[in-house]
Amino acid sequence: MPRFLLIGTYSQHGARVLMAAGGSARRRVLERAVEELGGRLETFDFAFGGEDVYAIFEVPDDHCAAALALTIAAGGVATVRTVVLLTPEQIDRAAQLHPSYTPAPTAG
């Protein structure tokens, strides 16, 4: 099943919701949403810095990952960025493909 990294940043309102409900409650909400899409939440962590949440999850396909990101963004309390994660074996397979491509000439 494809794996994804969700990176979330809370809005000011989202931070207030988080403070009121707690971090475990937000993890449960995301876990339930992922499970409803036929997937599994692997990790869920809060962080300091520009982003507030890092979560790794697996769902059946890209459509499910997009639906999750859109649903979260539509809630208005966080912005999300979703990154497709690839295994080393997937990169091994990709490295065996050699499509025709000519880079644009560089100046100088």
N, C-alpha and C positions, 0 to 999 in steps of 0.2 A: 504494500500500500504506500502511495507517495507520502513523503514527510515534508512538513513546512515549518518555518520559523515565523512566528508572529511577534512583531515588535510594536508595542503600544505606548502611546504617550497620552496621559490623562489631561483633560482640560481642567480649568479651575473648578468647575462644577463636579467633574469626575473625581478630583482629589477629595472634595468634600464628601461625596458618596462613599469613597474608599475609607475615609476616616470614620464615617458613621457605621458602616457595615463590616469593615475589616477585610484583610487580605484573603483569608480563607473563604469568605463568602464569594469573592470575585473569582477565585479559582474554581469553586463549585459551579458557578454560572457558566464559565467557559467550558468546563468539563462536560456539563450537561448538553451544551450546544454542539460540541464536537461529537458526542455520543449520538445525538439525534441525527447527525449526518452520516452515521455509520462508522465513525472513527474512534480514535483514542487519544486522550491528552497524555503526552509522555512527560513533559516537564512544565512547570509554571514558576517563574521567579520574578521578584521585584528587584529593581536596581536603582542606583544613584546615577545622576547624570542627565543627559538629554532625553533618554527613553526611560520609561517607568516599568515596563513589563516585557519579559522575554518568555515565550512559550513555544514548545515544540509539540506538534500534534501530527497525527496521520489521519487522512480521510481518503475515501475511495478515488477521488479525482480532483482535477483543478477546479471544476465547477463548484464542488463542495467547499473548497478553500476560498474561492471568490465569494460564495454566498455568505460564509462566515465573516469575512472581512467587511463586506457590504453591510451586513446586519449590525456589526459592531459600530462601524462608522455612522450608520444611520441613527444610532442611539444618541449621538451628539456628546458623549462624555469622554470619548477618546478618539484619537486618530491611530490608524494602524498601517503597518507596512508588512506585507507577507513575502517571504523569501522561500523559493523552492530549494529543498535540500537534496543533494545527490550523494549516493554512496560511492565509495572508492571503486566498486565494481561497475557502477554506471559510468563513471569517468573512464574506466578501462575500455568499455564498449564504445564510448564516444571517441576516444583516441584512435580507434580503428577505422573511423569514418573519415574520408578525405574529400569533402566537397570542393568543387572548383571555385576558387576565389582569387581575385587579383586585387591587392591593396591599392588604394589611391596613391599616386606619386607624392612624395614628400617634398616640401620646398627646400631649396638650398643646394 
